[in-house]
């Protein structure tokens, strides 16, 4: 067993453990109240951190087009993931409630596994493909920010619509 094997299998073991824990939580989990007012904070912090890190990286010119494209792909995937999360209004309190979806968890785990494989391929052949390794890192960060941020934005919009349609004051 070489040190490279640990770098390959370590993330796979972590993804496997995370998958088991998340699936157990999703299957037995109850709906939890959503704090709709603060749902925009995480996307804002993610985007601000991403901009700060990308601004200090050493990518130039057309490399930013790849980063923007990765963000767009992440945003599209995030919108889909956000749509997979079931949201309803609690009839007693009138608050939006969210339950973890097994489909959304499987979706995110599949994306994590695809990212791991793609990262291995791209980083392993970055020199032969004439790709800047920092570009690969920034592109994956952009994808993650788009995915996580837009998923929360989609859930925020849907919860606000449900609450407005329930007869309560819009959040």
C-alpha positions in Angstrom: 0.0 0.0 0.0 1.5 3.3 -1.1 0.8 6.8 0.4 -1.2 7.5 -2.8 -3.7 4.8 -1.8 -4.5 6.6 1.4 -5.1 9.8 -0.5 -7.5 8.0 -2.8 -9.4 5.8 -0.3 -9.5 8.4 2.6 -12.1 10.6 0.9 -14.1 7.5 -0.2 -14.3 6.2 3.3 -15.4 9.7 4.5 -18.1 9.9 1.9 -19.3 6.4 2.8 -19.5 7.2 6.5 -21.2 10.5 5.8 -23.7 8.7 3.5 -24.7 6.2 6.2 -25.1 8.9 8.8 -27.1 11.3 6.5 -29.3 8.5 5.3 -30.1 7.3 8.8 -31.0 10.9 9.8 -33.1 11.4 6.7 -35.1 8.2 7.1 -36.0 8.8 10.8 -35.9 12.6 10.8 -38.8 14.8 11.5 -39.6 18.1 9.8 -37.7 21.0 11.4 -38.7 24.6 11.4 -36.9 26.7 8.8 -35.5 30.1 9.8 -36.5 31.7 6.5 -35.3 35.2 7.5 -31.7 34.0 7.8 -31.6 31.7 4.8 -29.8 34.3 2.7 -26.9 34.6 5.1 -25.1 31.4 4.1 -25.2 32.1 0.3 -23.9 35.6 1.0 -21.1 34.4 3.2 -20.2 31.6 0.7 -20.1 34.0 -2.2 -18.1 36.6 -0.3 -15.5 34.0 0.8 -15.3 32.6 -2.7 -14.7 36.0 -4.2 -12.0 36.7 -1.6 -10.2 33.4 -2.3 -10.6 33.7 -6.1 -9.4 37.3 -6.1 -6.1 36.3 -4.5 -5.5 33.2 -6.7 -3.2 33.2 -9.6 -5.7 32.6 -12.5 -5.9 35.1 -15.3 -7.9 36.1 -18.3 -10.0 33.3 -19.9 -9.6 31.1 -16.8 -12.3 33.2 -15.2 -14.7 32.0 -17.9 -14.1 28.4 -16.6 -14.8 29.5 -13.0 -18.0 31.3 -14.1 -19.1 28.2 -16.0 -18.5 26.0 -13.0 -20.5 28.4 -10.8 -23.4 28.2 -13.4 -23.3 24.4 -13.4 -23.2 24.4 -9.6 -26.2 26.9 -9.5 -28.2 24.7 -11.8 -27.5 21.6 -9.7 -28.2 23.6 -6.5 -31.6 24.7 -7.8 -32.4 21.0 -8.5 -31.2 20.0 -5.1 -33.3 22.7 -3.4 -36.4 21.5 -5.3 -35.9 18.0 -3.8 -36.2 19.2 -0.3 -39.9 18.9 1.0 -41.1 22.1 2.6 -44.6 22.6 4.1 -46.3 25.0 6.5 -47.0 23.8 10.0 -50.8 24.3 10.5 -50.4 25.1 14.2 -47.6 27.6 14.1 -47.7 28.8 10.5 -43.9 28.3 10.2 -42.3 26.7 7.2 -41.0 23.2 8.0 -38.4 21.3 6.1 -37.6 17.6 6.1 -34.4 16.1 4.9 -35.0 14.3 1.6 -33.4 10.9 0.9 -33.3 11.8 -2.8 -31.6 15.1 -2.1 -29.0 13.3 0.1 -28.3 10.7 -2.6 -28.1 13.5 -5.2 -25.4 15.4 -3.1 -23.5 12.2 -2.4 -23.5 11.3 -6.1 -22.1 14.8 -6.8 -19.4 14.4 -4.1 -18.3 11.1 -5.7 -18.3 12.6 -9.2 -16.3 15.5 -7.9 -13.8 13.1 -6.3 -13.3 11.2 -9.5 -13.2 14.3 -11.7 -10.7 15.9 -9.3 -8.4 12.9 -9.5 -8.5 12.9 -13.3 -8.0 16.6 -13.7 -5.3 17.0 -11.1 -3.5 13.9 -12.3 -3.4 15.1 -15.9 -3.3 18.9 -15.4 0.2 19.2 -16.8 -0.5 17.2 -19.9 -3.8 19.1 -20.5 -2.0 22.4 -19.8 -4.5 23.2 -17.0 -3.5 25.4 -14.1 -4.1 23.4 -10.9 -5.4 26.5 -9.2 -8.0 26.8 -11.9 -9.2 23.3 -11.0 -9.4 24.2 -7.3 -11.2 27.5 -8.0 -13.6 25.8 -10.4 -14.6 23.2 -7.8 -15.0 26.0 -5.2 -17.3 27.9 -7.7 -19.3 24.7 -8.3 -19.7 24.2 -4.5 -20.7 27.8 -3.8 -23.2 27.7 -6.7 -24.6 24.4 -5.5 -25.0 25.2 -1.8 -25.9 28.9 -2.2 -28.5 28.5 -4.9 -30.1 25.5 -3.1 -30.7 27.6 -0.1 -32.0 30.5 -2.2 -34.5 28.1 -3.9 -35.7 26.8 -0.6 -36.0 30.4 0.7 -38.2 31.4 -2.3 -40.4 28.4 -2.0 -40.9 28.7 1.7 -41.8 32.4 1.3 -44.3 31.5 -1.4 -45.8 28.8 0.7 -46.1 31.1 3.7 -47.6 33.9 1.6 -50.1 31.4 0.1 -51.0 30.1 3.6 -52.4 33.5 4.5 -49.6 34.6 6.7 -47.6 37.8 6.2 -44.8 37.1 3.6 -41.3 36.7 5.1 
